[in-house]
Amino acid sequence: MPNGPTAFLRFDVEEFASLLKALPPEVEAGVAVTVDDLTRRPLTAGEMLQLVLSGRRQQIPVEEQYGSYYIVHLVSEGMERQVIGVYERSPLFPAIRQRHHRSNQP
């Protein structure tokens, strides 16, 4: 993936999980990308929710890239190094974008 972060934000696990729970579990919400070999596969909201809830993390780091998509960091112990791309076509994208804009307001 090109390296072009334009913003960085953090979600509490519960907050990010609630965004995913608002979506049908079978809907494609992102694309999992294995960092080592750039293998890509679609990821449903249900699969992403399992990843969010499976770790011991307190927060979910999210990077905005070029103002047009987000990279969600959900690596858990024992997993391949991967990130999740959330693009404009994803039903999760507007919720992340809305949260991003709220966090930029004074």
C-alpha positions in Angstrom: 0.0 0.0 0.0 1.3 3.5 -0.7 2.3 5.4 2.3 0.3 8.5 2.4 -1.5 9.0 5.7 -3.3 12.4 5.9 -4.9 11.9 9.3 -4.8 9.5 12.2 -7.5 8.7 14.7 -8.3 6.1 17.4 -11.6 4.4 18.2 -12.4 2.7 21.5 -13.1 -0.9 20.8 -16.7 -0.6 21.9 -17.3 2.4 19.6 -15.8 0.6 16.6 -17.7 -2.6 17.4 -21.0 -0.6 17.5 -20.3 0.7 14.0 -19.9 -2.8 12.7 -22.9 -4.1 14.6 -25.1 -1.5 12.8 -24.3 -3.3 9.5 -25.6 -6.7 8.3 -22.9 -9.2 9.2 -22.6 -10.6 5.6 -22.0 -7.2 4.0 -18.5 -6.5 2.7 -17.1 -3.9 4.9 -13.4 -3.8 3.9 -10.5 -5.6 2.3 -7.9 -7.5 4.4 -4.4 -7.0 3.1 -1.6 -9.2 4.3 1.4 -6.8 4.7 4.1 -9.3 3.8 2.8 -10.4 0.4 0.0 -7.9 -0.3 -2.6 -10.7 -0.6 -6.1 -9.2 -0.5 -9.4 -10.7 0.4 -12.9 -9.2 1.1 -13.8 -9.0 4.7 -17.4 -8.9 5.9 -18.7 -6.8 8.8 -19.2 -10.0 10.8 -15.6 -11.1 10.2 -14.3 -7.6 11.1 -16.3 -7.6 14.3 -14.8 -10.9 15.3 -11.3 -9.4 14.8 -12.2 -6.3 16.8 -13.5 -8.3 19.7 -10.8 -11.0 19.6 -7.9 -8.9 20.7 -6.8 -7.5 24.0 -6.6 -4.0 22.6 -8.2 -1.0 24.1 -8.3 1.1 21.0 -8.4 0.7 17.2 -5.9 2.9 15.3 -7.2 4.1 11.9 -5.3 6.1 9.3 -6.9 8.2 6.6 -5.0 7.8 3.3 -5.0 10.6 0.7 -8.4 11.8 2.0 -10.1 8.9 0.1 -9.9 5.7 2.2 -9.0 4.4 5.6 -6.6 1.7 6.9 -7.7 0.0 10.1 -5.0 -1.7 12.1 -6.5 -4.9 13.7 -3.5 -7.2 14.1 -4.0 -9.7 16.9 -1.5 -12.1 18.5 -0.7 -15.1 16.3 -2.2 -13.4 13.2 -0.4 -12.6 10.0 0.5 -8.9 9.8 -2.4 -7.4 8.0 -4.4 -4.2 7.7 -7.9 -3.6 6.6 -8.7 -1.1 3.8 -12.1 0.6 4.1 -12.9 2.3 0.8 -15.7 4.6 -0.3 -17.9 1.7 -1.5 -17.9 0.2 2.0 -21.0 0.9 4.1 -18.5 1.4 7.0 -16.8 4.3 5.3 -19.4 7.0 6.0 -19.4 6.1 9.8 -15.6 6.4 10.0 -15.7 9.6 7.9 -18.3 11.1 10.2 -16.3 10.2 13.3 -13.2 11.6 11.7 -14.9 15.0 11.0 -16.3 15.1 14.5 -12.9 14.6 16.0 -11.5 17.5 14.0 -14.0 20.0 15.3 -13.1 22.2 18.3 
